[in-house]
Amino acid sequence: MPGLRDLQAAFSAYLKGEDRPDLADAVVADTIAASARLRIHRHHVAESLATALGATFSTVQAIVGDQFFRAMARTFVVQDLPRQPVMAEYGAGFPAFVGGYGPATSLPYLADMARLDWALNMAFHAPLEGRLTAPDLTGLPAERLLGQKLALAAGSTLVWSPYPVDRIWQASRPGATVGAVSLEEGPAAVIVLRRPEEATFVSLSLSEAAFVRALDGGASLEEGAEAAFSVDPAFDLASSFARLLALEAFAALQQIC
């Protein structure tokens, strides 16, 4: 009988599709042969993980259909088994996998839809921590405010795509009334947000997206505004910042710098 570590490694390899006849000696058989028990378990694991991925990447599944999605998910599963017990944390590598999945090459936006699904999933499970609001900045001199660096709130994520991911997402909802979406409507940027009972997203202008991306990268408000102005000289810092504050997109300040 192999040691526990070797047994676990062999079992993991078997779940990924390798033929491991040596495992039969480690499985108790009765009316069902050990090899058959192993095949049943491998099938159950693959189907269960594919179902979990379908729940997380519901938009992707809605776009490609159940049969296509399950085939894609099963291919992913054998390459990337869970490394942690929480199923909500499984699937981080799926968007990149979708981007390289040969049968999906006719849907170039699909990987970005998977990224949006994943961001919504992570936002939904993010902690409800303090958010920055406009009253928190009352009395702060303009020059100090412009030099302030802000972090995105837990669960807030910027998703940018050359395709109209916001419109595609809306058109993929059950009972959607959105008409046909043209890929020429892109690019699009959205900010994913944690809400008390759900996760959601709000569409941003490309200049607002450049602003948020800069702040998320450690830039000050002034530096973020410069990034936005480089995209659109008509960018309005005051109104865009007020809008993001109203959305509670930023984490509460630990202290005013």
Phi and psi restraints in degrees (value plus and minus 20) as a CYANA .aco file:
   2 PRO   PHI     -88.2   -48.2
   2 PRO   PSI     140.1   180.1
   3 GLY   PHI     -88.3   -48.3
   3 GLY   PSI     147.5   187.5
   4 LEU   PHI     -79.3   -39.3
   4 LEU   PSI     -64.9   -24.9
   5 ARG   PHI     -81.8   -41.8
   5 ARG   PSI     -63.6   -23.6
   6 ASP   PHI     -87.4   -47.4
   6 ASP   PSI     -56.9   -16.9
   7 LEU   PHI     -85.2   -45.2
   7 LEU   PSI     -63.0   -23.0
   8 GLN   PHI     -83.6   -43.6
   8 GLN   PSI     -61.8   -21.8
   9 ALA   PHI     -84.6   -44.6
   9 ALA   PSI     -60.8   -20.8
  10 ALA   PHI     -85.9   -45.9
  10 ALA   PSI     -60.6   -20.6
  11 PHE   PHI     -86.4   -46.4
  11 PHE   PSI     -60.1   -20.1
  12 SER   PHI     -82.2   -42.2
  12 SER   PSI     -63.1   -23.1
  13 ALA   PHI     -82.9   -42.9
  13 ALA   PSI     -57.9   -17.9
  14 TYR   PHI     -85.2   -45.2
  14 TYR   PSI     -60.9   -20.9
  15 LEU   PHI     -83.7   -43.7
  15 LEU   PSI     -46.7    -6.7
  16 LYS   PHI    -105.3   -65.3
  16 LYS   PSI     -17.4    22.6
  17 GLY   PHI      88.5   128.5
  17 GLY   PSI     -21.7    18.3
  18 GLU   PHI     -94.9   -54.9
  18 GLU   PSI     127.7   167.7
  19 ASP   PHI    -103.3   -63.3
  19 ASP   PSI      94.5   134.5
  20 ARG   PHI    -147.9  -107.9
  20 ARG   PSI      57.9    97.9
  21 PRO   PHI     -81.9   -41.9
  21 PRO   PSI     -41.2    -1.2
  22 ASP   PHI     -85.4   -45.4
  22 ASP   PSI     -39.9     0.1
  23 LEU   PHI     -90.8   -50.8
  23 LEU   PSI     -43.9    -3.9
  24 ALA   PHI     -78.7   -38.7
  24 ALA   PSI     -51.0   -11.0
  25 ASP   PHI     -90.8   -50.8
  25 ASP   PSI     -37.9     2.1
  26 ALA   PHI    -116.7   -76.7
  26 ALA   PSI     -19.7    20.3
  27 VAL   PHI    -134.0   -94.0
  27 VAL   PSI     110.3   150.3
  28 VAL   PHI     -98.1   -58.1
  28 VAL   PSI     107.7   147.7
  29 ALA   PHI    -130.3   -90.3
  29 ALA   PSI     129.1   169.1
  30 ASP   PHI    -151.1  -111.1
  30 ASP   PSI    -124.7   -84.7
  31 THR   PHI     -98.7   -58.7
  31 THR   PSI     -34.4     5.6
  32 ILE   PHI    -132.5   -92.5
  32 ILE   PSI     107.5   147.5
  33 ALA   PHI     -82.2   -42.2
  33 ALA   PSI     131.3   171.3
  34 ALA   PHI     -78.3   -38.3
  34 ALA   PSI     -61.6   -21.6
  35 SER   PHI     -83.2   -43.2
  35 SER   PSI     -56.9   -16.9
  36 ALA   PHI     -89.9   -49.9
  36 ALA   PSI     -59.5   -19.5
  37 ARG   PHI     -79.5   -39.5
  37 ARG   PSI     -63.1   -23.1
  38 LEU   PHI     -83.0   -43.0
  38 LEU   PSI     -62.9   -22.9
  39 ARG   PHI     -83.3   -43.3
  39 ARG   PSI     -60.7   -20.7
  40 ILE   PHI     -82.1   -42.1
  40 ILE   PSI     -63.6   -23.6
  41 HIS   PHI     -86.2   -46.2
  41 HIS   PSI     -62.1   -22.1
  42 ARG   PHI     -81.5   -41.5
  42 ARG   PSI     -62.2   -22.2
  43 HIS   PHI     -84.0   -44.0
  43 HIS   PSI     -61.7   -21.7
  44 HIS   PHI     -84.5   -44.5
  44 HIS   PSI     -63.0   -23.0
  45 VAL   PHI     -81.4   -41.4
  45 VAL   PSI     -67.0   -27.0
  46 ALA   PHI     -81.4   -41.4
  46 ALA   PSI     -64.2   -24.2
  47 GLU   PHI     -89.2   -49.2
  47 GLU   PSI     -58.3   -18.3
  48 SER   PHI     -85.8   -45.8
  48 SER   PSI     -62.2   -22.2
  49 LEU   PHI     -89.9   -49.9
  49 LEU   PSI     -55.2   -15.2
  50 ALA   PHI     -83.8   -43.8
  50 ALA   PSI     -58.7   -18.7
  51 THR   PHI     -85.0   -45.0
  51 THR   PSI     -62.0   -22.0
  52 ALA   PHI     -82.4   -42.4
  52 ALA   PSI     -61.6   -21.6
  53 LEU   PHI     -84.9   -44.9
  53 LEU   PSI     -57.0   -17.0
  54 GLY   PHI     -82.7   -42.7
  54 GLY   PSI     -55.3   -15.3
  55 ALA   PHI     -89.9   -49.9
  55 ALA   PSI     -57.4   -17.4
  56 THR   PHI     -95.8   -55.8
  56 THR   PSI     -62.3   -22.3
  57 PHE   PHI    -127.6   -87.6
  57 PHE   PSI      36.8    76.8
  58 SER   PHI     -86.3   -46.3
  58 SER   PSI     -51.6   -11.6
  59 THR   PHI     -89.2   -49.2
  59 THR   PSI     -63.6   -23.6
  60 VAL   PHI     -79.3   -39.3
  60 VAL   PSI     -64.6   -24.6
  61 GLN   PHI     -83.2   -43.2
  61 GLN   PSI     -60.3   -20.3
  62 ALA   PHI     -84.2   -44.2
  62 ALA   PSI     -54.9   -14.9
  63 ILE   PHI     -92.2   -52.2
  63 ILE   PSI     -65.6   -25.6
  64 VAL   PHI    -115.0   -75.0
  64 VAL   PSI     -34.1     5.9
  65 GLY   PHI      71.2   111.2
  65 GLY   PSI     136.5   176.5
  66 ASP   PHI     -81.4   -41.4
  66 ASP   PSI     -65.5   -25.5
  67 GLN   PHI     -84.5   -44.5
  67 GLN   PSI     -67.1   -27.1
  68 PHE   PHI     -83.5   -43.5
  68 PHE   PSI     -62.8   -22.8
  69 PHE   PHI     -83.1   -43.1
  69 PHE   PSI     -64.5   -24.5
  70 ARG   PHI     -85.2   -45.2
  70 ARG   PSI     -56.3   -16.3
  71 ALA   PHI     -84.7   -44.7
  71 ALA   PSI     -62.4   -22.4
  72 MET   PHI     -85.3   -45.3
  72 MET   PSI     -64.7   -24.7
  73 ALA   PHI     -84.0   -44.0
  73 ALA   PSI     -61.5   -21.5
  74 ARG   PHI     -84.2   -44.2
  74 ARG   PSI     -55.8   -15.8
  75 THR   PHI     -84.7   -44.7
  75 THR   PSI     -60.4   -20.4
  76 PHE   PHI     -85.6   -45.6
  76 PHE   PSI     -61.9   -21.9
  77 VAL   PHI     -78.8   -38.8
  77 VAL   PSI     -62.7   -22.7
  78 VAL   PHI     -90.4   -50.4
  78 VAL   PSI     -35.6     4.4
  79 GLN   PHI    -115.1   -75.1
  79 GLN   PSI     -43.2    -3.2
  80 ASP   PHI    -166.8  -126.8
  80 ASP   PSI      63.2   103.2
  81 LEU   PHI     -95.1   -55.1
  81 LEU   PSI     136.7   176.7
  82 PRO   PHI     -78.7   -38.7
  82 PRO   PSI     123.3   163.3
  83 ARG   PHI    -129.9   -89.9
  83 ARG   PSI     -19.5    20.5
  84 GLN   PHI    -164.7  -124.7
  84 GLN   PSI     140.4   180.4
  85 PRO   PHI    -100.2   -60.2
  85 PRO   PSI     -30.6     9.4
  86 VAL   PHI    -111.4   -71.4
  86 VAL   PSI      94.2   134.2
  87 MET   PHI     -86.4   -46.4
  87 MET   PSI     -44.1    -4.1
  88 ALA   PHI     -85.6   -45.6
  88 ALA   PSI     -40.1    -0.1
  89 GLU   PHI    -116.4   -76.4
  89 GLU   PSI     -16.9    23.1
  90 TYR   PHI    -114.8   -74.8
  90 TYR   PSI     110.2   150.2
  91 GLY   PHI     101.7   141.7
  91 GLY   PSI     -11.3    28.7
  92 ALA   PHI     -78.8   -38.8
  92 ALA   PSI     -53.1   -13.1
  93 GLY   PHI    -108.1   -68.1
  93 GLY   PSI     -20.9    19.1
  94 PHE   PHI     -86.7   -46.7
  94 PHE   PSI     -62.7   -22.7
  95 PRO   PHI     -77.3   -37.3
  95 PRO   PSI     -62.8   -22.8
  96 ALA   PHI     -85.8   -45.8
  96 ALA   PSI     -58.7   -18.7
  97 PHE   PHI     -80.9   -40.9
  97 PHE   PSI     -64.7   -24.7
  98 VAL   PHI     -79.2   -39.2
  98 VAL   PSI     -59.1   -19.1
  99 GLY   PHI     -82.4   -42.4
  99 GLY   PSI     -45.7    -5.7
 100 GLY   PHI    -127.9   -87.9
 100 GLY   PSI     -11.6    28.4
 101 TYR   PHI    -100.5   -60.5
 101 TYR   PSI      93.1   133.1
 102 GLY   PHI     -71.7   -31.7
 102 GLY   PSI     -70.1   -30.1
 103 PRO   PHI     -83.0   -43.0
 103 PRO   PSI     -32.2     7.8
 104 ALA   PHI    -122.1   -82.1
 104 ALA   PSI     -10.0    30.0
 105 THR   PHI     -84.2   -44.2
 105 THR   PSI     -41.3    -1.3
 106 SER   PHI     -96.9   -56.9
 106 SER   PSI     -25.5    14.5
 107 LEU   PHI    -139.4   -99.4
 107 LEU   PSI      55.7    95.7
 108 PRO   PHI     -83.8   -43.8
 108 PRO   PSI     -38.1     1.9
 109 TYR   PHI    -108.3   -68.3
 109 TYR   PSI     -26.4    13.6
 110 LEU   PHI     -84.2   -44.2
 110 LEU   PSI     -58.4   -18.4
 111 ALA   PHI     -83.4   -43.4
 111 ALA   PSI     -56.7   -16.7
 112 ASP   PHI     -89.4   -49.4
 112 ASP   PSI     -53.8   -13.8
 113 MET   PHI     -86.2   -46.2
 113 MET   PSI     -56.3   -16.3
 114 ALA   PHI     -86.2   -46.2
 114 ALA   PSI     -57.9   -17.9
 115 ARG   PHI     -82.2   -42.2
 115 ARG   PSI     -60.3   -20.3
 116 LEU   PHI     -87.6   -47.6
 116 LEU   PSI     -63.6   -23.6
 117 ASP   PHI     -78.1   -38.1
 117 ASP   PSI     -63.9   -23.9
 118 TRP   PHI     -85.6   -45.6
 118 TRP   PSI     -61.5   -21.5
 119 ALA   PHI     -82.3   -42.3
 119 ALA   PSI     -59.8   -19.8
 120 LEU   PHI     -85.9   -45.9
 120 LEU   PSI     -59.5   -19.5
 121 ASN   PHI     -82.6   -42.6
 121 ASN   PSI     -66.0   -26.0
 122 MET   PHI     -87.5   -47.5
 122 MET   PSI     -56.1   -16.1
 123 ALA   PHI     -84.9   -44.9
 123 ALA   PSI     -61.9   -21.9
 124 PHE   PHI     -80.4   -40.4
 124 PHE   PSI     -53.8   -13.8
 125 HIS   PHI    -117.4   -77.4
 125 HIS   PSI     -15.3    24.7
 126 ALA   PHI     -95.8   -55.8
 126 ALA   PSI     131.0   171.0
 127 PRO   PHI     -88.0   -48.0
 127 PRO   PSI     128.9   168.9
 128 LEU   PHI    -106.8   -66.8
 128 LEU   PSI      59.8    99.8
 129 GLU   PHI    -113.7   -73.7
 129 GLU   PSI     155.1   195.1
 130 GLY   PHI     -81.0   -41.0
 130 GLY   PSI     123.4   163.4
 131 ARG   PHI    -137.3   -97.3
 131 ARG   PSI     128.7   168.7
 132 LEU   PHI     -98.2   -58.2
 132 LEU   PSI     113.3   153.3
 133 THR   PHI    -146.3  -106.3
 133 THR   PSI     144.4   184.4
 134 ALA   PHI     -75.9   -35.9
 134 ALA   PSI     -63.1   -23.1
 135 PRO   PHI     -79.5   -39.5
 135 PRO   PSI     -44.6    -4.6
 136 ASP   PHI     -85.2   -45.2
 136 ASP   PSI     -40.5    -0.5
 137 LEU   PHI    -123.4   -83.4
 137 LEU   PSI     -15.4    24.6
 138 THR   PHI     -79.4   -39.4
 138 THR   PSI     110.9   150.9
 139 GLY   PHI      64.7   104.7
 139 GLY   PSI     -22.1    17.9
 140 LEU   PHI     -99.4   -59.4
 140 LEU   PSI     103.2   143.2
 141 PRO   PHI     -78.6   -38.6
 141 PRO   PSI     127.5   167.5
 142 ALA   PHI     -77.3   -37.3
 142 ALA   PSI     -60.7   -20.7
 143 GLU   PHI     -86.0   -46.0
 143 GLU   PSI     -54.2   -14.2
 144 ARG   PHI     -94.6   -54.6
 144 ARG   PSI     -56.2   -16.2
 145 LEU   PHI     -83.2   -43.2
 145 LEU   PSI     -63.2   -23.2
 146 LEU   PHI     -84.7   -44.7
 146 LEU   PSI     -46.8    -6.8
 147 GLY   PHI    -108.5   -68.5
 147 GLY   PSI     -22.5    17.5
 148 GLN   PHI     -93.6   -53.6
 148 GLN   PSI     121.2   161.2
 149 LYS   PHI    -127.0   -87.0
 149 LYS   PSI     113.2   153.2
 150 LEU   PHI    -141.4  -101.4
 150 LEU   PSI     120.8   160.8
 151 ALA   PHI    -121.1   -81.1
 151 ALA   PSI     126.4   166.4
 152 LEU   PHI     -86.8   -46.8
 152 LEU   PSI     126.4   166.4
 153 ALA   PHI     -86.9   -46.9
 153 ALA   PSI     138.5   178.5
 154 ALA   PHI     -76.3   -36.3
 154 ALA   PSI     108.2   148.2
 155 GLY   PHI      71.7   111.7
 155 GLY   PSI     -34.9     5.1
 156 SER   PHI     -99.9   -59.9
 156 SER   PSI     107.4   147.4
 157 THR   PHI    -162.0  -122.0
 157 THR   PSI     117.8   157.8
 158 LEU   PHI    -111.5   -71.5
 158 LEU   PSI     107.6   147.6
 159 VAL   PHI    -140.2  -100.2
 159 VAL   PSI      97.3   137.3
 160 TRP   PHI    -134.5   -94.5
 160 TRP   PSI     122.7   162.7
 161 SER   PHI    -167.8  -127.8
 161 SER   PSI     128.6   168.6
 162 PRO   PHI     -93.3   -53.3
 162 PRO   PSI     -23.0    17.0
 163 TYR   PHI    -135.3   -95.3
 163 TYR   PSI     138.4   178.4
 164 PRO   PHI     -96.9   -56.9
 164 PRO   PSI      51.5    91.5
 165 VAL   PHI     -82.8   -42.8
 165 VAL   PSI     -51.5   -11.5
 166 ASP   PHI     -85.6   -45.6
 166 ASP   PSI     -64.3   -24.3
 167 ARG   PHI     -89.6   -49.6
 167 ARG   PSI     -58.7   -18.7
 168 ILE   PHI     -84.3   -44.3
 168 ILE   PSI     -61.9   -21.9
 169 TRP   PHI     -79.9   -39.9
 169 TRP   PSI     -66.9   -26.9
 170 GLN   PHI     -82.6   -42.6
 170 GLN   PSI     -60.1   -20.1
 171 ALA   PHI     -90.2   -50.2
 171 ALA   PSI     -38.0     2.0
 172 SER   PHI    -111.1   -71.1
 172 SER   PSI     -26.2    13.8
 173 ARG   PHI     -91.2   -51.2
 173 ARG   PSI     126.6   166.6
 174 PRO   PHI     -77.6   -37.6
 174 PRO   PSI     111.4   151.4
 175 GLY   PHI      53.2    93.2
 175 GLY   PSI      -2.9    37.1
 176 ALA   PHI     -80.6   -40.6
 176 ALA   PSI     121.2   161.2
 177 THR   PHI    -124.4   -84.4
 177 THR   PSI     -18.5    21.5
 178 VAL   PHI     -88.0   -48.0
 178 VAL   PSI     114.4   154.4
 179 GLY   PHI     -95.1   -55.1
 179 GLY   PSI    -187.9  -147.9
 180 ALA   PHI     -79.1   -39.1
 180 ALA   PSI     119.8   159.8
 181 VAL   PHI    -128.6   -88.6
 181 VAL   PSI     108.1   148.1
 182 SER   PHI    -115.2   -75.2
 182 SER   PSI     116.5   156.5
 183 LEU   PHI     -85.1   -45.1
 183 LEU   PSI     -36.6     3.4
 184 GLU   PHI     -92.4   -52.4
 184 GLU   PSI     -29.5    10.5
 185 GLU   PHI     -94.2   -54.2
 185 GLU   PSI     -35.4     4.6
 186 GLY   PHI     -94.9   -54.9
 186 GLY   PSI     156.1   196.1
 187 PRO   PHI     -99.2   -59.2
 187 PRO   PSI     151.3   191.3
 188 ALA   PHI    -163.9  -123.9
 188 ALA   PSI     133.3   173.3
 189 ALA   PHI    -156.1  -116.1
 189 ALA   PSI     119.0   159.0
 190 VAL   PHI    -154.3  -114.3
 190 VAL   PSI     133.1   173.1
 191 ILE   PHI    -132.1   -92.1
 191 ILE   PSI     103.7   143.7
 192 VAL   PHI    -106.7   -66.7
 192 VAL   PSI     117.2   157.2
 193 LEU   PHI    -152.2  -112.2
 193 LEU   PSI     124.7   164.7
 194 ARG   PHI    -106.1   -66.1
 194 ARG   PSI     110.6   150.6
 195 ARG   PHI    -141.2  -101.2
 195 ARG   PSI     140.9   180.9
 196 PRO   PHI     -72.8   -32.8
 196 PRO   PSI     -57.8   -17.8
 197 GLU   PHI    -135.8   -95.8
 197 GLU   PSI     -20.2    19.8
 198 GLU   PHI    -183.7  -143.7
 198 GLU   PSI     159.6   199.6
 199 ALA   PHI    -138.5   -98.5
 199 ALA   PSI     126.4   166.4
 200 THR   PHI    -166.4  -126.4
 200 THR   PSI     158.6   198.6
 201 PHE   PHI    -161.3  -121.3
 201 PHE   PSI     138.1   178.1
 202 VAL   PHI    -149.9  -109.9
 202 VAL   PSI     114.8   154.8
 203 SER   PHI     -92.4   -52.4
 203 SER   PSI     122.3   162.3
 204 LEU   PHI    -139.8   -99.8
 204 LEU   PSI     135.1   175.1
 205 SER   PHI     -91.4   -51.4
 205 SER   PSI     142.6   182.6
 206 LEU   PHI     -84.8   -44.8
 206 LEU   PSI     -52.5   -12.5
 207 SER   PHI     -90.8   -50.8
 207 SER   PSI     -58.6   -18.6
 208 GLU   PHI     -83.4   -43.4
 208 GLU   PSI     -58.7   -18.7
 209 ALA   PHI     -83.4   -43.4
 209 ALA   PSI     -60.9   -20.9
 210 ALA   PHI     -83.3   -43.3
 210 ALA   PSI     -57.7   -17.7
 211 PHE   PHI     -82.7   -42.7
 211 PHE   PSI     -70.1   -30.1
 212 VAL   PHI     -85.1   -45.1
 212 VAL   PSI     -62.4   -22.4
 213 ARG   PHI     -80.7   -40.7
 213 ARG   PSI     -61.7   -21.7
 214 ALA   PHI     -84.1   -44.1
 214 ALA   PSI     -65.1   -25.1
 215 LEU   PHI     -82.4   -42.4
 215 LEU   PSI     -60.7   -20.7
 216 ASP   PHI     -85.9   -45.9
 216 ASP   PSI     -43.8    -3.8
 217 GLY   PHI    -107.9   -67.9
 217 GLY   PSI     -16.2    23.8
 218 GLY   PHI      82.4   122.4
 218 GLY   PSI     -12.9    27.1
 219 ALA   PHI     -96.5   -56.5
 219 ALA   PSI     136.6   176.6
 220 SER   PHI     -98.1   -58.1
 220 SER   PSI     150.5   190.5
 221 LEU   PHI     -78.0   -38.0
 221 LEU   PSI     -61.8   -21.8
 222 GLU   PHI     -84.0   -44.0
 222 GLU   PSI     -63.2   -23.2
 223 GLU   PHI     -87.0   -47.0
 223 GLU   PSI     -56.8   -16.8
 224 GLY   PHI     -84.0   -44.0
 224 GLY   PSI     -59.5   -19.5
 225 ALA   PHI     -83.8   -43.8
 225 ALA   PSI     -59.1   -19.1
 226 GLU   PHI     -81.9   -41.9
 226 GLU   PSI     -60.2   -20.2
 227 ALA   PHI     -82.7   -42.7
 227 ALA   PSI     -59.7   -19.7
 228 ALA   PHI     -88.6   -48.6
 228 ALA   PSI     -61.2   -21.2
 229 PHE   PHI     -82.2   -42.2
 229 PHE   PSI     -51.1   -11.1
 230 SER   PHI     -88.2   -48.2
 230 SER   PSI     -42.1    -2.1
 231 VAL   PHI    -109.0   -69.0
 231 VAL   PSI     -61.6   -21.6
 232 ASP   PHI    -166.9  -126.9
 232 ASP   PSI      88.7   128.7
 233 PRO   PHI     -79.1   -39.1
 233 PRO   PSI     -37.9     2.1
 234 ALA   PHI    -110.2   -70.2
 234 ALA   PSI     -13.0    27.0
 235 PHE   PHI     -74.5   -34.5
 235 PHE   PSI     112.1   152.1
 236 ASP   PHI    -125.7   -85.7
 236 ASP   PSI      81.6   121.6
 237 LEU   PHI     -80.7   -40.7
 237 LEU   PSI     -65.1   -25.1
 238 ALA   PHI     -81.5   -41.5
 238 ALA   PSI     -68.6   -28.6
 239 SER   PHI     -91.6   -51.6
 239 SER   PSI     -58.1   -18.1
 240 SER   PHI     -88.6   -48.6
 240 SER   PSI     -61.5   -21.5
 241 PHE   PHI     -85.7   -45.7
 241 PHE   PSI     -60.8   -20.8
 242 ALA   PHI     -82.4   -42.4
 242 ALA   PSI     -59.0   -19.0
 243 ARG   PHI     -84.7   -44.7
 243 ARG   PSI     -63.8   -23.8
 244 LEU   PHI     -87.5   -47.5
 244 LEU   PSI     -55.0   -15.0
 245 LEU   PHI     -84.0   -44.0
 245 LEU   PSI     -62.3   -22.3
 246 ALA   PHI     -83.7   -43.7
 246 ALA   PSI     -51.4   -11.4
 247 LEU   PHI     -99.0   -59.0
 247 LEU   PSI     -28.2    11.8
 248 GLU   PHI      36.1    76.1
 248 GLU   PSI      28.6    68.6
 249 ALA   PHI    -101.1   -61.1
 249 ALA   PSI     -36.7     3.3
 250 PHE   PHI    -128.9   -88.9
 250 PHE   PSI     129.8   169.8
 251 ALA   PHI     -91.9   -51.9
 251 ALA   PSI     129.4   169.4
 252 ALA   PHI     -80.4   -40.4
 252 ALA   PSI     123.6   163.6
 253 LEU   PHI     -93.6   -53.6
 253 LEU   PSI     116.1   156.1
 254 GLN   PHI     -95.3   -55.3
 254 GLN   PSI     -56.5   -16.5
 255 GLN   PHI    -180.0  -140.0
 255 GLN   PSI     135.8   175.8
 256 ILE   PHI    -101.7   -61.7
 256 ILE   PSI     102.8   142.8
